[in-house]
Amino acid sequence: MIDLRSDTLTRPTPEMLAAMAAAPVGDDVYGEDPTINALEAKVAAMLGHEAGLFVTTGSMGNLLGIWSLVAPGQEVVCDVRAHIARAEMGAHAALHGTTMRTWTSPDGVTDAATIASVITPDAGPYLVSTAAVALENTHNFGGGTVQPYQHLVEVSALCRDAGVGLHLDGARLWNAHVATGVPLADYGRLFDTVNVCFSKGLGAPVGSMLVASAEVIAKARVQRKRLGGGWRQAGVLAAAADYALEHHLPRLGEDHVAAKAFAEQVVALAPDAVDVSSVATNIVVLSTGTRPAAEVAKAAAEAGVLVSALGAHMVRAVTYQQISLDQAASAGQILGGILAA
């Protein structure tokens, strides 16, 4: 079985497991885990920020980042297919009283003018005021789209001029960095809060990181505890994340090549399923035409390939460390044949 449902399916390598076993640990709730403390400082510096907070999941990182920018009853605006809007179980509203409005874009990338037309920083006593904008890079449901750097610069300037916060869901920012060569710190400094994930393409078993100013992170640490996110000797997990940064970050480009090979094999048989030129990283979103996505995913599973049905007529395939180039190409042939039938 070739499992392309998500890059969360990565598994720790033997070398990563050895690094985890050797990690010095302490109690992180007391701030005494040396491996976590070192990772937080390292990632914050990599992303051009003062401080970091190691958290269990990307959803928790997003929840805390947006909470730090948006008071109860205020709104964050984002793309209609953003992870925070579609895949975080309504947590921002349910737990933090945050409302949300969205703009629509074909692939998760819009323009600053569209965002400017949506935000209402001071909406008065009868409407909801915008407190933050959230962008996603790479954009998951948009097909692993990389946000153009100049677009991010323009949105950053827009938000600062308007007096609203800017959050980055950078769960796969590592992929954007590898695909474009833009330094991580250049991305990070454009945002007030940034969330990055270690358990997707980087291959760590658990963990994400929120980075921001020291003041914001100090408050987020308290809120993490309120949410039940305080943990103890989690340095064993931080060691995995650090190993991934040192050894797996440079190889993410291989996943991008494999995703392109998958897409090329699909379009050889089903030309309308995807625009190969749009495949920038490790995610490929396929149109199933008039056929239900669930039906296509079921047929693919029966043929030995697992993909995710993420819409009525959309399936997603994601490459990662355990998927070889040959496996990706073979899977593309299978999906292409199913879509062409």
C-alpha positions in Angstrom: 0.0 0.0 0.0 1.3 3.5 -1.0 -0.1 5.8 1.6 -0.4 9.4 0.4 -3.0 10.6 2.8 -0.7 13.1 4.7 2.8 13.8 5.5 1.8 13.4 9.2 2.4 9.7 8.4 6.2 10.2 8.7 7.8 7.9 11.2 10.9 8.5 13.3 14.1 7.1 11.9 16.4 5.0 14.0 18.8 7.9 14.4 16.0 10.2 15.5 14.9 7.6 18.1 18.5 7.5 19.4 18.6 11.2 19.8 15.3 11.1 21.7 16.7 8.4 24.0 19.8 10.5 24.8 18.0 13.8 25.4 18.6 15.5 28.8 15.2 16.4 30.3 13.5 18.3 33.1 10.1 19.5 34.0 8.9 21.9 31.3 6.0 23.4 33.3 8.7 24.7 35.6 10.8 25.8 32.6 13.5 23.2 33.5 13.7 21.0 30.4 17.1 21.9 28.9 16.3 20.3 25.5 13.0 22.2 25.1 14.6 25.4 26.2 17.3 25.1 23.7 14.8 24.2 20.9 12.6 27.2 21.7 15.5 29.6 21.5 16.9 28.0 18.3 13.6 28.1 16.4 12.7 31.6 17.5 16.1 32.8 16.2 15.7 30.9 13.0 12.4 32.7 12.4 13.5 36.1 13.5 11.6 36.3 16.8 12.5 36.7 20.4 11.0 33.6 22.0 9.3 30.3 21.3 6.8 27.9 22.9 6.9 24.2 22.2 3.3 22.8 21.9 1.8 19.5 21.1 0.1 20.3 17.8 -0.1 22.9 15.0 -3.7 23.5 16.0 -2.7 24.4 19.5 0.0 26.7 18.1 -2.5 28.4 15.8 -5.0 28.6 18.7 -2.5 30.4 21.0 -1.1 32.6 18.3 -4.5 34.0 17.3 -5.6 34.2 20.9 -2.7 36.5 21.6 -3.9 38.9 18.8 -7.7 38.6 19.0 -9.8 39.4 22.0 -13.2 37.6 22.6 -15.8 39.1 20.2 -13.2 40.3 17.7 -12.5 38.6 14.4 -9.6 37.1 12.5 -9.9 37.0 8.7 -8.4 34.3 6.5 -8.8 32.3 3.3 -12.0 30.3 3.1 -10.0 27.1 2.9 -7.5 28.0 5.6 -6.7 25.2 8.1 -7.8 27.4 11.0 -11.3 27.8 9.4 -11.8 24.2 8.1 -9.8 21.8 10.2 -9.5 23.0 13.8 -12.9 22.0 14.9 -14.2 25.5 15.6 -11.8 25.8 18.5 -11.1 29.5 18.0 -14.7 30.3 18.6 -15.5 27.5 21.1 -12.6 28.1 23.4 -11.5 31.8 22.8 -14.6 33.6 21.6 -13.0 34.5 18.3 -15.2 35.1 15.3 -14.0 34.5 11.7 -14.6 35.9 8.2 -13.1 34.6 5.0 -12.1 35.6 1.5 -12.2 33.3 -1.4 -9.2 32.4 -3.6 -8.7 29.6 -6.1 -5.5 28.2 -4.6 -5.1 29.9 -1.2 -3.3 32.9 -2.5 -5.1 36.3 -2.8 -3.9 39.8 -3.1 -3.5 42.6 -0.6 -6.3 44.6 -2.1 -8.8 41.8 -1.5 -7.7 41.6 2.2 -7.9 45.3 2.5 -11.5 45.2 1.3 -12.4 42.6 4.0 -10.8 43.9 7.1 -12.6 46.4 9.3 -10.2 47.4 12.1 -12.6 49.8 13.8 -16.1 48.7 12.9 -17.9 50.7 15.5 -20.4 49.7 18.2 -22.6 47.6 15.9 -20.2 45.5 13.8 -17.4 43.1 14.6 -13.9 44.6 14.4 -11.0 42.9 12.7 -8.1 42.2 15.1 -5.9 40.0 13.0 -5.3 38.5 9.6 -4.1 34.9 9.2 -2.2 33.5 6.2 -1.1 29.9 5.5 2.2 29.0 3.9 2.3 26.6 2.3 -1.5 26.4 1.8 -2.6 22.9 2.6 -6.0 22.7 0.9 -4.8 25.0 -1.9 -2.5 22.2 -3.0 0.7 23.0 -1.2 0.8 26.5 -2.7 3.6 28.8 -1.7 2.6 32.4 -0.9 4.7 34.7 -3.0 7.1 36.6 -0.8 6.2 40.0 -2.2 2.5 39.3 -1.4 3.5 38.6 2.2 5.4 41.8 2.4 2.4 43.8 1.1 0.0 42.1 3.5 2.4 42.7 6.4 2.6 46.4 5.6 -1.2 46.5 5.2 -1.8 45.0 8.6 0.7 47.3 10.3 -0.8 50.4 8.7 -4.3 49.2 9.7 -3.2 48.3 13.3 -4.2 44.7 13.1 -2.2 41.6 13.9 -0.8 39.2 11.4 -0.5 35.4 12.2 1.2 32.8 10.0 0.1 29.2 10.0 3.4 28.0 8.8 2.9 24.3 9.5 4.7 23.7 6.3 6.8 26.9 6.1 9.8 24.6 5.9 8.6 23.4 2.5 8.1 27.0 1.3 11.6 27.9 2.4 13.1 24.9 0.6 11.1 25.6 -2.5 11.9 29.3 -2.8 15.2 29.8 -1.0 13.7 32.7 1.0 15.4 32.6 4.4 13.1 31.5 7.3 13.8 34.7 9.2 12.7 36.8 6.3 9.4 35.0 6.3 9.1 35.1 10.1 9.8 38.8 10.7 6.8 39.8 8.6 4.4 38.3 11.2 3.5 39.0 14.8 3.0 35.3 15.5 4.2 32.3 13.6 3.3 28.6 14.1 5.5 25.9 12.6 5.2 22.1 12.8 7.8 19.4 13.2 5.6 16.3 12.8 4.7 16.7 9.1 7.5 16.6 6.4 10.2 17.0 9.0 9.3 13.6 10.4 9.2 14.2 14.2 6.6 12.2 16.0 5.0 15.1 17.9 5.3 18.9 18.2 4.9 22.4 16.9 6.3 25.7 17.9 4.7 29.2 18.3 7.2 32.1 18.0 6.6 35.7 18.8 7.8 38.4 21.1 8.9 37.4 24.6 5.9 39.1 26.1 3.4 37.3 23.9 5.1 33.9 24.5 5.0 34.5 28.3 1.3 35.0 28.1 0.8 32.1 25.7 2.7 29.8 28.1 0.1 30.5 30.7 -2.8 30.0 28.3 -1.2 26.7 27.1 -1.5 25.5 30.7 -5.1 26.5 30.9 -5.8 24.5 27.8 -4.2 21.4 29.3 -1.1 21.7 27.2 1.6 21.9 29.9 3.9 18.9 29.8 6.7 17.5 31.8 9.8 15.7 30.5 8.9 16.5 26.9 12.5 17.1 26.0 12.5 13.6 24.4 10.1 15.1 21.8 12.0 18.3 21.4 15.1 16.2 20.7 13.2 14.6 17.8 12.3 18.1 16.5 15.8 19.3 16.7 17.2 16.2 14.9 14.6 16.8 12.2 15.7 20.4 11.7 19.4 19.4 11.5 18.9 16.3 9.3 15.5 16.3 7.5 15.0 19.9 6.6 17.6 19.8 3.8 15.9 16.8 2.1 12.4 18.2 1.8 13.1 19.0 -1.8 13.1 15.3 -2.5 9.4 15.2 -1.5 8.7 18.1 -3.9 10.3 16.2 -6.7 8.2 13.1 -5.8 5.0 15.1 -5.8 5.8 16.5 -9.2 6.5 13.0 -10.5 3.1 11.9 -9.1 1.3 14.7 -10.8 3.0 14.1 -14.1 2.0 10.5 -14.2 -1.6 11.5 -13.4 -1.9 14.0 -16.2 -0.4 11.6 -18.7 -3.7 9.7 -18.4 -6.1 12.3 -17.0 -4.9 15.8 -18.3 -7.6 17.8 -16.6 -7.0 16.4 -13.1 -4.2 18.9 -12.1 -2.0 21.6 -13.5 1.5 20.2 -13.1 3.0 23.7 -13.1 1.0 24.5 -9.9 2.7 21.7 -7.9 5.3 23.6 -5.9 5.9 21.5 -2.9 4.8 18.1 -1.5 1.0 18.4 -1.9 -1.0 17.6 -5.0 -4.7 18.3 -5.2 -6.6 16.5 -7.9 -9.9 17.3 -9.5 -12.1 14.3 -9.9 -14.3 16.0 -12.4 -17.9 14.9 -12.1 -17.0 11.8 -10.1 -17.4 11.9 -6.3 -14.1 12.2 -4.6 -15.0 9.5 -2.1 -15.6 7.1 -5.0 -12.2 7.9 -6.5 -10.5 7.5 -3.1 -12.2 4.1 -2.6 -11.1 2.9 -6.0 -7.5 4.1 -5.4 -7.4 2.2 -2.1 -8.6 -1.0 -3.7 -5.7 -0.5 -6.2 -3.2 0.0 -3.5 -3.0 3.8 -3.1 -4.4 5.8 -0.2 -5.4 9.4 -0.8 -7.7 11.8 1.1 -11.1 13.0 -0.2 -11.2 16.6 1.0 -14.2 17.9 -1.0 -17.0 16.7 -3.2 -14.7 16.5 -6.2 -11.2 16.9 -4.8 -8.7 14.4 -3.6 -5.3 15.2 -2.1 -2.0 13.3 -2.2 1.0 14.2 -0.1 4.6 12.9 -0.4 7.0 12.5 2.5 10.1 10.9 3.7 8.9 7.3 3.5 7.5 7.7 -0.1 10.1 7.0 -2.8 10.2 8.6 -6.2 9.2 5.3 -7.8 6.3 4.8 -5.4 5.1 8.3 -6.1 5.2 7.7 -9.9 3.5 4.4 -9.6 0.7 5.9 -7.5 0.3 8.7 -10.1 -0.2 6.0 -12.8 -2.9 4.3 -10.7 -4.8 7.6 -9.9 -4.5 8.7 -13.5 -5.9 5.4 -14.7 -8.8 5.7 -12.3 -9.6 9.3 -13.3 -9.4 8.4 -17.0 -11.7 5.5 -16.8 
